[in-house]
């Protein structure tokens, strides 16, 4: 997500400068104001697309965060104070982003700061949802329960992400292999045939001549094409990081046939899981909705779901709000309505997430099953056309000789 430099005023009159990741500046500004800050400025960091990979390394991955929380939960349940908990965890970790950050967190806690306040100073390292969950646990006085809920959330999110990645891994390999095979055929094999025909001085059929002209053009401008492709990707990333570009790209993701439906279900499943976790931590419904929307990582869906937040703020039902924006499937909407009516919204949101994840897994299975023969047919068709086109002169000679 984009990175923003923020100038903030705290309740004690101090001015601080902090960096945060957020999908949109308005979402970040609203979130900071709800935390009690006076927001002077929210400015997007320039040329972020050039350094995005390096910036993302600073955030700890979900596996590290999961291990950290599991260790912290065991130590807190054993009755250890938070300072001793941090000391014990630091003894087990020598280097890395987490260790460096925890040392600073420990110093802040030692100075009298709450754990959530100390973690909040490192918004680039810890997810905003995690910090808010810890703050909610401190408010309710049951931090172990909050941490346990977040651990379950990380495990479920990690499982669905692994399933999606594993489902797309094999098709991706097939596409890459097919592309390389066709490229090698055009750049090396076809020119060999064309040299033979040139030496023979034979008149070539039009399809063969067109293919040879194309491969000659491809070889001559191959490096230039690679450079233009890299430049085009850099420009596209720069444009897609702007507010207009991000909105356009995110809206197009949802309209791609079949894949758009898969992406929507993946996002809504993650949103439902997040909302259930945040609600279970004791955070009010409006604040929970806003926090959960921030995890979608899709500007188009976020804007649609902010309409739901406004609708709920005005006294409407959550299920009615979702029905108006048309993002959730009908069955999920009915489940959400039942959860509201029976007072079991948190449990029903978890069930909705399970339902969507099961459907997503089925669709990914269909996709991976269908894409293999599709790639093989397309690749075989292209290679077959190339081979037949290059052998046309031989067929012509054989026909003439006969």
Phi, psi and omega per residue, in radians:
X1 nan 2.748 3.126
X2 -1.060 2.655 -3.132
X3 -1.872 2.403 -3.082
X4 -2.206 2.409 2.973
X5 -1.576 2.236 -3.068
X6 -2.153 2.379 3.025
X7 -1.839 2.044 -2.971
X8 -2.162 2.580 3.019
X9 -1.988 2.248 -3.117
X10 -1.632 2.997 -3.075
X11 -1.171 -0.376 3.125
X12 -1.588 0.147 3.059
X13 1.592 0.045 -3.130
X14 -1.463 2.535 3.074
X15 -1.815 2.212 3.141
X16 -2.237 2.681 3.083
X17 -2.037 2.173 -3.063
X18 -2.362 2.792 3.068
X19 -2.003 2.387 3.127
X20 -2.395 2.663 2.981
X21 -1.739 2.394 3.128
X22 -2.776 2.686 3.112
X23 -1.265 -0.627 -3.112
X24 -2.493 2.554 3.138
X25 -1.114 -0.618 -3.141
X26 -1.121 -0.672 3.120
X27 -1.135 -0.760 -3.138
X28 -1.134 -0.773 -3.132
X29 -1.051 -0.791 -3.124
X30 -1.116 -0.705 3.134
X31 -1.124 -0.732 -3.134
X32 -1.173 -0.683 3.118
X33 -1.120 -0.649 3.115
X34 -1.175 -0.433 3.108
X35 -1.451 0.002 3.066
X36 1.710 0.131 3.124
X37 -1.540 2.624 2.922
X38 -1.697 2.051 -3.014
X39 -1.600 1.958 3.103
X40 -1.454 -0.699 -3.034
X41 -2.723 2.430 2.998
X42 -2.246 1.905 -3.022
X43 -2.190 2.256 -3.135
X44 -1.241 2.415 -3.134
X45 -1.273 2.287 -3.055
X46 -1.303 2.619 3.055
X47 0.958 0.575 -3.107
X48 -1.128 -0.560 -3.063
X49 -1.097 -0.408 3.138
X50 -1.327 -0.438 -3.038
X51 -2.104 0.233 -2.991
X52 -1.051 -0.702 -3.117
X53 -1.096 -0.762 3.127
X54 -1.156 -0.662 3.140
X55 -1.139 -0.706 -3.086
X56 -1.164 -0.391 3.141
X57 -1.128 -0.429 -3.067
X58 -1.266 -0.407 3.096
X59 -1.421 2.348 3.138
X60 -1.280 2.513 -3.105
X61 -1.349 2.918 -3.065
X62 -1.096 -0.590 -3.124
X63 -1.157 -0.748 3.108
X64 -1.141 -0.729 3.123
X65 -1.123 -0.654 3.115
X66 -1.114 -0.822 3.137
X67 -1.075 -0.753 3.128
X68 -1.032 -0.788 -3.111
X69 -1.241 -0.597 3.087
X70 -1.125 -0.740 3.102
X71 -1.135 -0.761 -3.112
X72 -1.127 -0.687 3.138
X73 -1.090 -0.789 -3.133
X74 -1.075 -0.761 -3.083
X75 -1.225 -0.689 3.120
X76 -1.172 -0.726 3.124
X77 -1.140 -0.418 3.098
X78 -1.355 -0.064 3.078
X79 1.628 0.190 -3.115
X80 -1.386 2.441 3.034
X81 -1.138 2.777 -3.022
X82 -1.079 -0.584 3.102
X83 -1.106 -0.774 3.120
X84 -1.185 -0.588 3.079
X85 -1.058 -0.844 -3.138
X86 -1.118 -0.702 3.114
X87 -1.084 -0.766 -3.124
X88 -1.124 -0.699 3.135
X89 -1.201 -0.684 3.132
X90 -1.143 -0.526 3.101
X91 -1.162 -0.501 -3.101
X92 -1.517 -0.264 -3.106
X93 -2.134 2.140 -3.072
X94 -1.617 -0.789 -3.058
X95 -2.328 3.032 3.087
X96 1.966 2.914 -3.117
X97 -1.063 -0.730 -3.114
X98 -1.083 -0.773 -3.119
X99 -1.107 -0.804 -3.138
X100 -1.058 -0.732 -3.118
X101 -1.218 -0.736 -3.121
X102 -1.107 -0.557 3.077
X103 -1.071 -0.744 3.114
X104 -1.208 -0.668 3.094
X105 -1.076 -0.749 3.141
X106 -1.046 -0.747 -3.142
X107 -1.105 -0.682 3.123
X108 -1.170 -0.730 3.116
X109 -1.147 -0.682 3.096
X110 -1.076 -0.558 3.123
X111 -1.397 0.002 3.068
X112 1.900 0.013 -3.132
X113 -1.367 2.616 3.030
X114 -1.213 2.725 -3.120
X115 -1.034 -0.757 -3.134
X116 -1.102 -0.687 3.124
X117 -1.158 -0.667 3.113
X118 -1.196 -0.680 3.110
X119 -1.206 -0.585 -3.079
X120 -1.110 -0.441 3.112
X121 -1.198 -0.196 -3.099
X122 -2.126 0.966 -3.128
X123 -1.112 -0.339 3.090
X124 -1.339 -0.370 -3.058
X125 -1.736 -0.816 -3.104
X126 -1.779 2.375 3.102
X127 -1.057 2.561 -3.140
X128 -1.049 -0.650 3.135
X129 -1.085 -0.688 -3.139
X130 -1.157 -0.762 3.130
X131 -1.079 -0.760 3.133
X132 -1.130 -0.626 3.121
X133 -1.152 -0.743 3.102
X134 -1.096 -0.720 3.121
X135 -1.084 -0.719 3.122
X136 -1.134 -0.679 3.099
X137 -1.114 -0.635 3.086
X138 -1.179 -0.650 3.140
X139 -1.156 -0.762 -3.081
X140 -1.405 -0.256 -3.128
X141 1.384 0.205 3.138
X142 -2.237 1.199 -3.122
X143 -1.092 -0.704 3.116
X144 -1.005 -0.699 3.133
X145 -1.117 -0.730 3.128
X146 -1.101 -0.772 3.133
X147 -1.120 -0.709 3.124
X148 -1.079 -0.716 3.106
X149 -1.111 -0.723 -3.123
X150 -1.188 -0.626 3.073
X151 -1.068 -0.794 3.102
X152 -1.065 -0.697 3.118
X153 -1.082 -0.818 -3.141
X154 -1.070 -0.693 -3.136
X155 -1.134 -0.781 -3.115
X156 -1.184 -0.759 3.119
X157 -1.106 -0.716 3.117
X158 -1.109 -0.678 -3.130
X159 -1.132 -0.797 -3.112
X160 -1.194 -0.607 3.109
X161 -1.148 -0.712 3.115
X162 -1.094 -0.703 -3.137
X163 -1.116 -0.732 3.139
X164 -1.146 -0.776 -3.121
X165 -1.135 -0.775 -3.141
X166 -1.140 -0.588 3.130
X167 -1.201 -0.572 -3.102
X168 -1.593 -0.179 -3.037
X169 -1.148 -0.880 -3.101
X170 -1.134 -0.813 3.075
X171 -1.022 -0.630 3.132
X172 -1.116 -0.716 3.109
X173 -1.101 -0.739 3.132
X174 -1.053 -0.783 -3.115
X175 -1.115 -0.746 -3.136
X176 -1.126 -0.790 3.137
X177 -1.095 -0.743 3.119
X178 -1.083 -0.768 3.134
X179 -1.095 -0.768 -3.134
X180 -1.149 -0.684 -3.134
X181 -1.118 -0.773 -3.135
X182 -1.198 -0.684 3.116
X183 -1.103 -0.778 3.109
X184 -1.091 -0.662 3.137
X185 -1.126 -0.737 -3.108
X186 -1.279 -0.650 -3.022
X187 -1.500 -0.558 -3.044
X188 -1.990 -0.729 -3.047
X189 -1.352 -0.875 -3.114
X190 -1.039 -0.771 3.101
X191 -1.045 -0.533 3.097
X192 -1.130 -0.787 3.083
X193 -1.100 -0.741 -3.082
X194 -1.110 -0.589 3.104
X195 -1.176 -0.674 3.107
X196 -1.094 -0.775 -3.132
X197 -1.186 -0.591 3.117
X198 -1.163 -0.752 3.120
X199 -1.128 -0.586 -3.136
X200 -1.330 -0.368 3.113
X201 1.233 0.398 -3.104
X202 -1.464 2.690 3.084
X203 -1.365 2.162 -3.047
X204 -1.615 2.504 3.028
X205 -1.095 2.721 -3.085
X206 -1.011 -0.808 3.123
X207 -1.023 -0.712 3.135
X208 -1.145 -0.745 3.138
X209 -1.123 -0.700 3.122
X210 -1.116 -0.714 3.128
X211 -1.156 -0.723 3.125
X212 -1.135 -0.732 3.107
X213 -1.081 -0.682 3.137
X214 -1.145 -0.795 -3.136
X215 -1.172 -0.590 3.069
X216 -1.105 -0.762 3.097
X217 -1.108 -0.718 -3.116
X218 -1.114 -0.758 -3.140
X219 -1.189 -0.646 -3.073
X220 -1.211 -0.654 -3.057
X221 -1.974 0.407 -3.088
X222 -1.085 -0.894 -3.125
X223 -1.116 -0.692 3.099
X224 -1.100 -0.680 3.120
X225 -1.114 -0.697 3.105
X226 -1.092 -0.777 3.131
X227 -1.105 -0.742 3.109
X228 -1.123 -0.639 3.119
X229 -1.130 -0.781 3.124
X230 -1.104 -0.757 3.108
X231 -1.101 -0.706 3.118
X232 -1.108 -0.703 3.114
X233 -1.124 -0.737 3.132
X234 -1.108 -0.741 3.120
X235 -1.157 -0.692 3.127
X236 -1.118 -0.733 3.122
X237 -1.141 -0.653 3.110
X238 -1.126 -0.794 3.140
X239 -1.181 -0.708 -3.094
X240 -1.243 -0.240 3.075
X241 -1.494 -0.170 3.054
X242 -1.357 2.872 -3.091
X243 -1.099 -0.783 3.139
X244 -1.159 -0.789 -3.122
X245 -1.117 -0.758 -3.139
X246 -1.092 -0.741 -3.139
X247 -1.105 -0.756 -3.133
X248 -1.113 -0.828 -3.112
X249 -1.122 -0.780 -3.116
X250 -1.137 -0.611 3.107
X251 -1.241 -0.615 3.114
X252 -1.186 -0.570 3.121
X253 -0.996 -0.616 -3.067
X254 -1.424 -0.229 -3.082
X255 -1.757 -0.108 3.116
X256 -1.158 2.252 -3.119
X257 -0.951 2.351 3.128
X258 1.149 -0.960 -3.125
X259 -1.117 -0.589 3.109
X260 -1.081 -0.718 3.110
X261 -1.141 -0.700 3.108
X262 -1.109 -0.792 -3.125
X263 -1.113 -0.719 3.139
X264 -1.086 -0.804 -3.132
X265 -1.133 -0.660 3.108
X266 -1.090 -0.781 -3.120
X267 -1.177 -0.789 -3.113
X268 -1.182 -0.627 3.092
X269 -1.100 -0.773 3.107
X270 -1.130 -0.693 3.112
X271 -1.101 -0.785 -3.135
X272 -1.104 -0.738 3.121
X273 -1.100 -0.757 3.140
X274 -1.122 -0.791 -3.122
X275 -1.091 -0.692 3.108
X276 -1.107 -0.709 -3.139
X277 -1.143 -0.782 -3.095
X278 -1.186 -0.740 3.106
X279 -1.088 -0.697 3.117
X280 -1.150 -0.345 3.114
X281 -1.444 -0.062 3.098
X282 1.605 0.264 3.126
X283 -1.495 2.388 -3.120
X284 -0.985 2.714 -2.985
X285 -1.062 -0.755 -3.105
X286 -1.139 -0.815 3.115
X287 -1.116 -0.657 3.122
X288 -1.102 -0.741 3.126
X289 -1.083 -0.792 -3.122
X290 -1.119 -0.734 3.121
X291 -1.120 -0.729 -3.100
X292 -1.194 -0.629 3.105
X293 -1.058 -0.617 -3.129
X294 -1.138 -0.257 3.140
X295 -1.614 -0.041 -3.089
X296 -1.216 -0.582 -3.105
X297 1.013 0.652 3.071
X298 -2.563 1.910 -3.016
X299 -1.076 -0.709 -3.117
X300 -1.072 -0.836 -3.138
X301 -1.177 -0.611 3.125
X302 -1.093 -0.746 3.132
X303 -1.127 -0.672 3.110
X304 -1.152 -0.702 -3.102
X305 -1.324 -0.402 3.030
X306 -1.171 -0.442 3.017
X307 -1.125 -0.622 3.085
X308 -1.139 -0.738 3.134
X309 -1.054 -0.795 3.127
X310 -1.088 -0.694 3.140
X311 -1.111 -0.744 3.138
X312 -1.208 -0.669 3.094
X313 -1.042 -0.560 -3.137
X314 -1.465 0.051 3.078
X315 1.830 0.083 -3.131
X316 -1.401 2.899 3.104
X317 -1.456 2.577 -3.133
X318 -1.089 -0.754 -3.118
X319 -1.098 -0.677 3.106
X320 -1.161 -0.657 3.112
X321 -1.117 -0.757 3.118
X322 -1.174 -0.611 3.106
X323 -1.124 -0.615 -3.137
X324 -1.191 -0.655 -3.108
X325 -1.481 -0.285 3.019
X326 1.170 0.707 3.131
X327 -1.775 -0.713 -3.109
X328 -1.407 2.520 3.033
X329 -1.113 2.734 -3.091
X330 -0.968 -0.755 -3.123
X331 -1.120 -0.710 3.119
X332 -1.122 -0.636 3.103
X333 -1.122 -0.736 3.126
X334 -1.138 -0.706 3.100
X335 -1.088 -0.705 3.129
X336 -1.129 -0.712 3.100
X337 -1.098 -0.702 3.106
X338 -1.131 -0.718 3.134
X339 -1.084 -0.694 3.088
X340 -1.151 -0.761 -3.065
X341 -1.181 -0.590 -3.074
X342 -1.667 -0.060 -3.135
X343 1.332 0.309 3.137
X344 -2.045 0.854 -3.061
X345 -1.083 -0.727 -3.106
X346 -1.065 -0.842 -3.139
X347 -1.126 -0.677 -3.116
X348 -1.198 -0.626 3.085
X349 -1.107 -0.675 3.071
X350 -1.132 -0.693 3.105
X351 -1.153 -0.680 3.097
X352 -1.078 -0.760 3.120
X353 -1.087 -0.746 3.094
X354 -1.058 -0.771 -3.133
X355 -1.078 -0.806 -3.131
X356 -1.186 -0.638 3.114
X357 -1.161 -0.667 3.086
X358 -1.126 -0.775 3.104
X359 -1.110 -0.692 3.129
X360 -1.088 -0.735 3.125
X361 -1.095 -0.707 3.108
X362 -1.115 -0.764 -3.138
X363 -1.158 -0.659 3.096
X364 -1.146 -0.614 3.095
X365 -1.131 -0.740 3.093
X366 -1.098 -0.750 -3.121
X367 -1.081 -0.836 -3.113
X368 -1.182 -0.554 3.109
X369 -1.229 -0.650 -3.075
X370 -1.442 -0.511 -2.998
X371 -1.293 -0.505 -3.131
X372 -1.087 -0.965 3.103
X373 -1.123 -0.556 3.131
X374 -1.106 -0.791 3.126
X375 -1.138 -0.742 -3.132
X376 -1.114 -0.681 3.131
X377 -1.171 -0.804 3.141
X378 -1.099 -0.823 -3.135
X379 -1.102 -0.775 3.112
X380 -1.092 -0.694 3.116
X381 -1.098 -0.798 -3.127
X382 -1.137 -0.806 3.137
X383 -1.114 -0.691 3.111
X384 -1.086 -0.741 3.109
X385 -1.092 -0.737 -3.140
X386 -1.099 -0.801 -3.113
X387 -1.133 -0.800 -3.139
X388 -1.097 -0.724 3.135
X389 -1.074 -0.717 -3.121
X390 -1.288 -0.397 3.129
X391 -1.619 -0.065 3.129
X392 -0.977 -0.748 3.107
X393 -1.063 -0.626 3.136
X394 -1.185 -0.727 3.077
X395 -1.070 -0.662 -3.118
X396 -1.154 -0.741 3.130
X397 -1.124 -0.743 -3.124
X398 -1.120 -0.674 3.117
X399 -1.161 -0.670 3.133
X400 -1.179 -0.718 -3.127
X401 -1.144 -0.599 3.140
X402 -1.188 nan nan
